[in-house]
């Protein structure tokens, strides 16, 4: 068996999902599963949004034309406010 053919990541997606589902159900039955409060979920969503926004900004800064790739016409004109 090749090394890349082993492990969870190399499994079929449906098989991964089935195994993960069993683990989640077992954790809930055992009482050790994490259950999100609305405050925890709100904070996690806020962090995810900030990370996503940061990545988008970094990608725009890395474009060769100064970040105007696929941007609005205002962004493409620059900051001089001329049409």
C-alpha positions, 0 to 999 in steps of 0.5 A, spaced: 500 500 500 502 506 497 503 512 503 498 516 499 493 511 499 492 511 507 489 515 512 482 519 513 484 524 507 485 519 502 478 516 503 472 517 499 468 523 501 462 519 503 466 515 507 469 520 511 462 523 512 460 517 515 466 516 520 465 523 522 458 522 523 459 516 528 464 520 532 459 526 533 454 521 535 458 518 540 461 524 543 453 527 544 451 520 547 457 520 552 456 527 553 463 530 551 461 534 545 461 541 544 455 545 543 455 552 541 452 558 545 449 563 540 455 568 543 460 563 541 457 562 534 457 569 533 464 570 535 466 564 531 462 568 525 466 574 526 473 571 526 471 568 520 469 574 516 475 578 519 480 572 516 476 572 509 476 579 509 484 580 510 485 574 505 481 578 500 485 584 501 492 581 501 490 578 494 488 584 491 495 587 494 499 582 490 496 583 483 501 586 479 497 592 477 496 595 484 490 591 486 485 593 480 484 586 478 476 585 477 475 591 481 470 596 480 471 602 475 472 607 481 477 603 483 480 602 476 480 610 475 484 611 481 483 616 487 483 622 483 476 622 482 475 623 475 471 620 470 
